[in-house]
């Protein structure tokens, strides 16, 4: 059942090239520059007219929502708010007529997300679901939706659900962008071509597994970890920290790299490993200077970099390479080494990776 892997989590990490392919299969007509998603097509005017998009989710799905915020605002110019479902449901949120609510949930059973959906529906919003489990409660409660088609995710720590959620949300944003005349046909074509290459690039990123094991070995006894990223990769930093916390029980925090100087930098000393996402596109030079700030305080730097990078390599204690891609698609690659890093640390510490203490795969109570 684990297909030769020691844990479901590792199997699911390695399934990502196929899972992402399954997510976009039949939805992208690359040569024609067309994206087909029935749930979006059936309600396309609502998306095109939306004055605002509100994303509700919990945990890892909320992180996918944050990545989507960057992508939707960049490509569709629709203002996006990303809310923890548990907060949204209890704070008398402002929902305007015409607002589109997107609920993201792997299991489709999360109680807080479900309550947020019911609230939004009650106030007249159109609610779109991005779920993995077919026929789940949330997929039935929403007006329309798009499945991630990641296949069953058994490991409690979400991996392939996250990257496929980002894939679905990216396709939606590209499709709306094109229809709004923001993205040209040529530009859309370029994105689709690149999306088609992502599974192979994820495969390539997975080849760093042995090297990542060595990094895990080096830092497995740390009591704290920091994860930093900017732009599209800020939510990836949050997700990297969550993965480490939930399966290894090491305290970790994710931060926007530039926010460090407003507080967390005080934590940095020679005991503190800091994973910094520093891919070549997107605020690269800024992140490099953030790395220098950590280094001058003797923090240990694990750089997640673009293949062939030399600048960060010169500063970092370890670098882990991912292939180059378009900036908006980098989260699909930078997530991979962070999943593997937390996996190996947890295994080395003898933790129950697939069923971490205190956690359940579906959180059906609030
Ligand atoms: C993290 C994790 C949880 C879930 C969260 C939402 O690895 O598994 O944080 O992401 O409970 O679950 P879904 O997506 O099923 O609504």
Boltz pocket constraint, residues with backbone or C-beta under 6 A from the ligand:
constraints:
  - pocket:
      binder: B
      contacts: [[A, 58], [A, 59], [A, 60], [A, 61], [A, 62], [A, 104], [A, 105], [A, 106], [A, 107], [A, 108], [A, 109], [A, 110], [A, 113], [A, 156], [A, 157], [A, 158], [A, 159], [A, 242], [A, 246], [A, 360], [A, 361], [A, 362], [A, 363]]
      max_distance: 6.0
